[in-house]
Amino acid sequence: MVGGGFALWNTYGERVQAFFGTGESLDYEAGMANGEARVTIVSGDTGESVSPKMFDAGVTKASNSLYKYMVNNSVGFTFQPGVYKLQKQMTSEAVIAALRDPATRLDSSVQLREGLTLKQSLDAISEQAGIPRADLDAAVADPSQYGVAASTLEGWIFPATYDFDDGVTAKDVVARMVQRTVQSLDQAGVPEADRERILTIASIIEREARAPDDFYKVSRVIENRLQPDNVETHGLLQMDSTAQYGVGEIGAGSSSSSENALTSDNPWNTYIHPGLPIGPIA
């Protein structure tokens, strides 16, 4: 037990001290800033919600560094949505100063995380790049102009951080993100005829897995249930994420499915229809 305690303290001691405000300072020392880090701020963000983002990006020393600094120093600040170019290992004071500087905000940058639906991605693009939502809706209306045979670009918007030139159009933005998906599929050796199928499976894995370590497990479950000789599920994937997507509940914030989601007769409900859903869900 003593040995285990020492091991845990050696691993997490500094973070525990930082969180409770004991031991060494919550802030890096001035002059340690280096490299580059990008942090996305969304509408409604406050010091409490931005603080862990800064820590996760390597900007601040602890998950509550920025928030503690703002509270202790009565810093009033309104966070503006956008992608900000900062440095790693900054002081909280320097972070606030950087966020006040308009040059820190990358007006034509977009950062998309994994697991977003097409709608959520378009919302993020519009907010971060300042492109009208109507323009983006028009840009994704016809997937064929990007070489996509599917009826929708769901699953084809690649999650990454993008830098665009000022004045970039909605169509240019979408085209680049779709091309990034195509490049990723090609690098993985996916035949063109299998792209939609692989994206569909990948989107389910992304929504069902709780952590990257679970990706392979979910993948195996999907492949096993799709086998023709599986007499247990008879080809039914029975994935809640697909059922939720089919009735618009995938972004509702609940891991459990409603009765409507489980019984609705739509092509994404894998509790009713065997095989893969009609297309990607994220």
Secondary structure, DSSP 8 states (H G I E B T S, - for coil): -HHHHHHHHHHHHHHHHHHHT-SS-SS--TT--EEEEEEEE-TT--HHHHHHHHHHTTSSSSTTHHHHHHHHTT-------EEEEEEES--HHHHHHHHHSGGGEETTEEE--TT--HHHHHHHHHHHH---HHHHHHHTS-GGGGT--SSS-TT-S--SEEE--TT--HHHHHHHHHHHHHHHHHHTT--GGGHHHHHHHHHHHHHH-SSGGGHHHHHHHHHHHHSTT-TTTTT----HHHHHHHTT-TTSS-SS--HHHHH--STT-TTTS-SS-SS---
